[in-house]
Amino acid sequence: MGLRINDTIPDLTVETDQGTIKLHDWIGDSWAILFSHPKDFTPVCTTEFGAVAQLADEWAKRGTKVMGISVDGVEDHKKWKTDIETFAGAKAGFPIIADEDLTVAKAFDMLPADAYLPDGRTPADSATVRAVFIIGPDKKLKLSMTYPMNVGRNFAEVLRALDGLQTATGRGVATPANWTVGDDVIIPATVSNDDAKAKFGDFTTVFPYLRTTKL
């Protein structure tokens, strides 16, 4: 069975370009994002790692750690970071897991249990290792996204989703379609009108099951 929303992520010990890391210890009391790639020195992946590097201040503002995953080795990761930093004009200070035996890819259900990397492999052999996982301080999976190899990820959307998760979790609300910080939020249907008034003050009733308010 695959890893589902609100499942506790596997507490794997992984090798990275920054040394050995135990995932739960690394997350600590922070939010965390794991973003995976099928191979080093590939074009779309280089632009994506660059985008993550450029957003270092944004991750920090949100108390969020980021870690990459690729199925190549530590030395390749270190060399690749030179290209990433040149492209991005920013330091890639996050660790990258060297998932050469596909342990992480399989544990997070990115590849089937019988997957392997053949000699002379191409990115197509690990194509589905192209995902985003947002993990809460409770070490539980809060959101996942999977992309094909030919469509670059929108990290502005990853940030927006992270903001939504942190707001929903911290304030006991839900967020509507296309929500961004500062927009009205949704009061959960399980909250009575009296309790909503006490907690949020004024709110708008669109339908009996759809009530919105400002934070």
MOJOFEN-V699024 format. One record per residue. N is the residue number from 1. RES is the residue in three letters. SS is DSSP state (hx for helix, st for strand, lp for the rest). Layout:
# MOJOFEN-V699024
n->[N | N]
res->[RES | RES]
ss->[SS | SS]
This chain:
# MOJOFEN-V699024
n->[1 | 2 | 3 | 4 | 5 | 6 | 7 | 8 | 9 | 10 | 11 | 12 | 13 | 14 | 15 | 16 | 17 | 18 | 19 | 20 | 21 | 22 | 23 | 24 | 25 | 26 | 27 | 28 | 29 | 30 | 31 | 32 | 33 | 34 | 35 | 36 | 37 | 38 | 39 | 40 | 41 | 42 | 43 | 44 | 45 | 46 | 47 | 48 | 49 | 50 | 51 | 52 | 53 | 54 | 55 | 56 | 57 | 58 | 59 | 60 | 61 | 62 | 63 | 64 | 65 | 66 | 67 | 68 | 69 | 70 | 71 | 72 | 73 | 74 | 75 | 76 | 77 | 78 | 79 | 80 | 81 | 82 | 83 | 84 | 85 | 86 | 87 | 88 | 89 | 90 | 91 | 92 | 93 | 94 | 95 | 96 | 97 | 98 | 99 | 100 | 101 | 102 | 103 | 104 | 105 | 106 | 107 | 108 | 109 | 110 | 111 | 112 | 113 | 114 | 115 | 116 | 117 | 118 | 119 | 120 | 121 | 122 | 123 | 124 | 125 | 126 | 127 | 128 | 129 | 130 | 131 | 132 | 133 | 134 | 135 | 136 | 137 | 138 | 139 | 140 | 141 | 142 | 143 | 144 | 145 | 146 | 147 | 148 | 149 | 150 | 151 | 152 | 153 | 154 | 155 | 156 | 157 | 158 | 159 | 160 | 161 | 162 | 163 | 164 | 165 | 166 | 167 | 168 | 169 | 170 | 171 | 172 | 173 | 174 | 175 | 176 | 177 | 178 | 179 | 180 | 181 | 182 | 183 | 184 | 185 | 186 | 187 | 188 | 189 | 190 | 191 | 192 | 193 | 194 | 195 | 196 | 197 | 198 | 199 | 200 | 201 | 202 | 203 | 204 | 205 | 206 | 207 | 208 | 209 | 210 | 211 | 212 | 213 | 214 | 215]
res->[MET | GLY | LEU | ARG | ILE | ASN | ASP | THR | ILE | PRO | ASP | LEU | THR | VAL | GLU | THR | ASP | GLN | GLY | THR | ILE | LYS | LEU | HIS | ASP | TRP | ILE | GLY | ASP | SER | TRP | ALA | ILE | LEU | PHE | SER | HIS | PRO | LYS | ASP | PHE | THR | PRO | VAL | CYS | THR | THR | GLU | PHE | GLY | ALA | VAL | ALA | GLN | LEU | ALA | ASP | GLU | TRP | ALA | LYS | ARG | GLY | THR | LYS | VAL | MET | GLY | ILE | SER | VAL | ASP | GLY | VAL | GLU | ASP | HIS | LYS | LYS | TRP | LYS | THR | ASP | ILE | GLU | THR | PHE | ALA | GLY | ALA | LYS | ALA | GLY | PHE | PRO | ILE | ILE | ALA | ASP | GLU | ASP | LEU | THR | VAL | ALA | LYS | ALA | PHE | ASP | MET | LEU | PRO | ALA | ASP | ALA | TYR | LEU | PRO | ASP | GLY | ARG | THR | PRO | ALA | ASP | SER | ALA | THR | VAL | ARG | ALA | VAL | PHE | ILE | ILE | GLY | PRO | ASP | LYS | LYS | LEU | LYS | LEU | SER | MET | THR | TYR | PRO | MET | ASN | VAL | GLY | ARG | ASN | PHE | ALA | GLU | VAL | LEU | ARG | ALA | LEU | ASP | GLY | LEU | GLN | THR | ALA | THR | GLY | ARG | GLY | VAL | ALA | THR | PRO | ALA | ASN | TRP | THR | VAL | GLY | ASP | ASP | VAL | ILE | ILE | PRO | ALA | THR | VAL | SER | ASN | ASP | ASP | ALA | LYS | ALA | LYS | PHE | GLY | ASP | PHE | THR | THR | VAL | PHE | PRO | TYR | LEU | ARG | THR | THR | LYS | LEU]
ss->[lp | lp | lp | lp | lp | lp | lp | st | lp | lp | lp | lp | st | st | st | st | lp | lp | st | st | st | st | hx | hx | hx | hx | hx | lp | lp | lp | st | st | st | st | st | st | st | lp | lp | lp | lp | lp | hx | hx | hx | hx | hx | hx | hx | hx | hx | hx | hx | hx | lp | hx | hx | hx | hx | hx | hx | lp | lp | st | st | st | st | st | st | st | lp | lp | lp | hx | hx | hx | hx | hx | hx | hx | hx | hx | hx | hx | hx | hx | hx | hx | lp | lp | lp | lp | lp | lp | st | st | st | st | lp | lp | lp | lp | hx | hx | hx | hx | hx | lp | lp | lp | lp | lp | lp | lp | lp | lp | lp | lp | lp | lp | lp | lp | hx | hx | hx | hx | lp | lp | lp | lp | st | st | st | st | st | lp | lp | lp | lp | st | st | st | st | st | st | st | lp | lp | lp | lp | lp | lp | lp | lp | hx | hx | hx | hx | hx | hx | hx | hx | hx | hx | hx | hx | hx | hx | hx | hx | hx | lp | lp | st | lp | lp | lp | lp | lp | lp | lp | lp | lp | lp | st | st | st | lp | lp | lp | lp | lp | hx | hx | hx | hx | hx | hx | hx | hx | lp | lp | lp | st | st | st | st | lp | lp | st | st | st | st | lp | lp]
